[in-house]
Each structure stands twice: as C-alpha cells, then as structure tokens.
Amino acid sequence: MRAIICPEPGPISALELREVDDPKPRRGEVLIDVAAAGVNFPDVLIVQGLYQFKPSGAFTPGGEVAGTISALGEGVEGFAVGDRVAAVIPWGGFAEKVAAPTGAVVRVPDGMDLETAGAFNLTYATALHALQDRARLQPGETVLVLGASGGVGLASIDVAKAMGAKVIAAASTAEKLATCTAAGADAVIDYTTEDLKARAKALSGGGVDVVVDAVGGRYSEPALRATGWGGRFLVIGFAAGDIPKVPLNLPLLKGCAIVGVFWGSFVARQPADHARNQAQLAEWFEAGRLSPMISARFPLADTVDALRVLAERRARGKVVVTMG
Ligand SMILES: NC(=O)c1ccc[n+]([C@@H]2O[C@H](COP(=O)([O-])OP(=O)(O)OC[C@H]3O[C@@H](n4cnc5c(N)ncnc54)[C@H](OP(=O)(O)O)[C@@H]3O)[C@@H](O)[C@H]2O)c1
C-alpha cells in the first residue's frame, strides 16, 4: 500500500509518500481500506515532535480515517467485512490501509459519505464532550467560539446550535467569518480588528455563558473577560502556539469556571459516556441536525499541502486527504 512516512520529527515538508507493506490486523483489530483521512491540528504538531504523544522512529501521521472493513483480526465481534466505519487513532491514518482496535472504531451513520465520516469524529466528539459534559451547556445560553472556522471551531458551532444555544463566532478574516455564518453562527467578531471582549459582551447582552477556546495565545484572556456570571471557559487547545497565563482574580470576580477538555483521555477513562456521545452524534446527523462542512480535499500524494493549510492558519472548514 501507499502511505505517508515521517522519517523523524521535523518540518512538514520532510514527509514522504512510500510504498510499504500492508498492515495485518492483530487480535481485536479490524483492517480498514481507507477512503478518507481527516486532517487535524494534532497531526501538524505530531509531525514536528510538538504533540504530547511522540511515536518512536519513522511513522505514518494521520489521526482519523473512514473506509470499509476488509479483514478482521482474531476475536473481533460486532463488525464484519464490508462495514462502513470510522476510527480515531493516534497516528497511521494517511495511508491506504489502517489496522485499528475495535474500541477506536465506530460505524458510519446512515447517509454520511466516507469523506465526511473521515473528517467528523475527532472534532465533533470533542465539541460535544466539551459543550455537553464539561460546560453543561443549556438551551438559550450564549457560546463564544474562538478560531470558529477551524475544525474544532466549526464543529462547536454546529453542536452548540443543535443544543439550542446562541453562537458568537470569532475568527481572523472576513472569509473565515463568512464560513462561520454559513455554518449557523448567529453573530461574528473579527478578533484581529475588533475588541473581542467588548463586542462579545455587547452581542451577548452582558457576558457569554460559555467560551470554546481551541486557539490560546492572545485571544484567551479577552474571551475570559467576556464571560458573564457563572460562565464556563473551555480550555481545548493552543493552535496559536502560546499557552496563555490568565489572572486568577477573573474567575473569582465572575464566579466563572475554567474547565479543561481532553477528549482522548475522556474516551479512555469513560468509554460508556463516550459511546453515548457517539450515538448522540449519529442520531443528530441522521435527523439532519448537524451539517459537517469539508472545505478542501487533497490526494494522498499531496498530504504535505493538506497539513500546510492548517499549519499556515488557512483552514476554513475541514480538510481531508482522500485515497482516490
Ligand atoms: N483538548 C482536546 O481534546 C482536543 C481535541 C481536538 C483538538 N484539540 C486542539 O484544538 C486545537 C485546534 O485544532 P483544529 O484541528 O480545530 O485546528 P484548525 O482547524 O487548524 O483550527 C485552529 C484555528 O486556530 C486559529 N489560529 C490562531 N492562530 C493560529 C496559528 N498560529 N496557526 C494555526 N491556527 C491558528 C485559526 O483561526 P483564526 O485564523 O480565525 O484565528 C484556526 O482556524 C489544536 O490545538 C488541537 O490540538 C484539542
């Protein structure tokens, strides 16, 4: 099969497309013929050796795939050859075949094409876990989403709307904000030209209930300052690079909470709750309540270009690598 190989941590440009042996599914694994692999910011970080997981030696990056099961390892129950499935994995996804443990595999909902499925689970499951389990978002509350045209950002708009919230989307260009509006945002803020705190407070009538922050850097503090009494500030990621330090008098004065979100650990520690969330997402999708958006498709040979879209802050919606 063909696969993208990262010989060692370093620049994205050093990735190579190689012919390698097909993986063999071990006990408890299924072999997936990959149709599409979603591109996520952790892929950008892992290639450069900047993520919390560091594979040893050469490896294939790619954290989520969708495709068709072509073989079963020993002891696999509940899946069959020919099933349409998606999987979230630490790495290995930018390849024509992936062997994944069944615990990481879910069925693709009816009516969802495999490209969408390959770019759905990581961001949507993160958004649902963040908003439902961690923020306890209620219908009618207001959510401020930073980096709202990115993968986690757009999924957060979609999930928050499905939960009956009002969404204020913040992003860095007019084109990105147009994407957020198309995804259902009720109001938008360009945080490179507007006062994020003042605008978010004005748009929410005094303070937002929940902040979704997968960006970090200089936007986090003004967003925290825009929360109202009892607000919840969700710490999801640091795509901007800097991990911000915030004054701890802010949560005291606002009676608000700074809440960590680590979806990967949630999956490992609370598998039953994770399964419930997956079922929830599938049900919402099948009912037409979610509208995942793919903005760019790249063939496997152009995976470097796909990763660069995220690394260079150009993402507007989800990027997928297709096997063609
Ligand atoms: N905690 C968890 O469980 C969890 C799960 C999934 C992902 N994450 C994290 O969430 C973050 C976002 O992931 P994603 O896949 O949604 O990424 P993405 O699609 O690339 O979106 C990130 C957004 O961050 C903004 N940004 C600001 N400065 C940036 C910079 N220097 N470079 C790139 N983007 C920049 C961009 O929006 P603007 O240009 O509009 O500012 C961009 O749209 C990552 O840090 C990832 O590791 C965490």
The ligand as a Tripos MOL2 file, in Angstrom:
@<TRIPOS>MOLECULE
LIG
   48    52     1     0     0
SMALL
NO_CHARGES

@<TRIPOS>ATOM
      1 N1         -8.4650   19.0390   24.0300 N.am      1 LIG1
      2 C1         -8.8700   18.1660   23.1330 C.2       1 LIG1
      3 O1         -9.4140   17.1170   23.4770 O.2       1 LIG1
      4 C2         -8.6420   18.4720   21.6880 C.ar      1 LIG1
      5 C3         -9.2610   17.7060   20.6830 C.ar      1 LIG1
      6 C4         -9.0640   18.0820   19.3480 C.ar      1 LIG1
      7 C5         -8.2460   19.1670   19.0430 C.ar      1 LIG1
      8 N2         -7.6250   19.8430   20.0480 N.ar      1 LIG1
      9 C6         -6.7790   21.0060   19.7970 C.3       1 LIG1
     10 O2         -7.6020   22.0390   19.2840 O.3       1 LIG1
     11 C7         -6.8010   22.9320   18.5040 C.3       1 LIG1
     12 C8         -7.4910   23.2000   17.1830 C.3       1 LIG1
     13 O3         -7.4830   22.0340   16.3760 O.3       1 LIG1
     14 P1         -8.2030   22.0630   14.9370 P.3       1 LIG1
     15 O4         -7.9780   20.7220   14.3350 O.co2     1 LIG1
     16 O5         -9.5660   22.6070   15.0660 O.co2     1 LIG1
     17 O6         -7.2790   23.1420   14.1740 O.3       1 LIG1
     18 P2         -7.6110   24.1050   12.9360 P.3       1 LIG1
     19 O7         -8.7040   23.5100   12.1050 O.co2     1 LIG1
     20 O8         -6.3280   24.4270   12.2890 O.co2     1 LIG1
     21 O9         -8.1950   25.4160   13.6430 O.3       1 LIG1
     22 C9         -7.4070   26.1680   14.5280 C.3       1 LIG1
     23 C10        -7.8000   27.6350   14.4450 C.3       1 LIG1
     24 O10        -6.9180   28.3380   15.3090 O.3       1 LIG1
     25 C11        -6.7240   29.6510   14.8120 C.3       1 LIG1
     26 N3         -5.3120   30.0410   14.9000 N.ar      1 LIG1
     27 C12        -4.8420   31.1350   15.5450 C.ar      1 LIG1
     28 N4         -3.5120   31.2240   15.4380 N.ar      1 LIG1
     29 C13        -3.1120   30.1680   14.6880 C.ar      1 LIG1
     30 C14        -1.8430   29.7450   14.2020 C.ar      1 LIG1
     31 N5         -0.7070   30.4250   14.5080 N.pl3     1 LIG1
     32 N6         -1.7790   28.6470   13.4490 N.ar      1 LIG1
     33 C15        -2.9080   27.9380   13.1690 C.ar      1 LIG1
     34 N7         -4.1490   28.2940   13.5880 N.ar      1 LIG1
     35 C16        -4.2540   29.4240   14.3430 C.ar      1 LIG1
     36 C17        -7.2120   29.6630   13.3780 C.3       1 LIG1
     37 O11        -8.3480   30.5180   13.3220 O.3       1 LIG1
     38 P3         -8.1900   32.1020   13.0880 P.3       1 LIG1
     39 O12        -7.2700   32.3170   11.9290 O.co2     1 LIG1
     40 O13        -9.5740   32.5040   12.8140 O.co2     1 LIG1
     41 O14        -7.6250   32.6500   14.3640 O.co2     1 LIG1
     42 C18        -7.6350   28.2340   13.0710 C.3       1 LIG1
     43 O15        -8.8280   28.1910   12.3100 O.3       1 LIG1
     44 C19        -5.4310   22.2670   18.3860 C.3       1 LIG1
     45 O16        -4.5610   22.8700   19.3170 O.3       1 LIG1
     46 C20        -5.6910   20.8200   18.7590 C.3       1 LIG1
     47 O17        -4.5510   20.1880   19.2790 O.3       1 LIG1
     48 C21        -7.8200   19.5130   21.3560 C.ar      1 LIG1
@<TRIPOS>BOND
     1     1     2 1
     2     2     3 2
     3     2     4 1
     4     4     5 ar
     5     4    48 ar
     6     5     6 ar
     7     6     7 ar
     8     7     8 ar
     9     8     9 1
    10     8    48 ar
    11     9    10 1
    12     9    46 1
    13    10    11 1
    14    11    12 1
    15    11    44 1
    16    12    13 1
    17    13    14 1
    18    14    15 2
    19    14    16 1
    20    14    17 1
    21    17    18 1
    22    18    19 2
    23    18    20 1
    24    18    21 1
    25    21    22 1
    26    22    23 1
    27    23    24 1
    28    23    42 1
    29    24    25 1
    30    25    26 1
    31    25    36 1
    32    26    27 ar
    33    26    35 ar
    34    27    28 ar
    35    28    29 ar
    36    29    30 ar
    37    29    35 ar
    38    30    31 1
    39    30    32 ar
    40    32    33 ar
    41    33    34 ar
    42    34    35 ar
    43    36    37 1
    44    36    42 1
    45    37    38 1
    46    38    39 2
    47    38    40 1
    48    38    41 1
    49    42    43 1
    50    44    45 1
    51    44    46 1
    52    46    47 1
@<TRIPOS>SUBSTRUCTURE
     1 LIG1         1 GROUP 0 **** ****
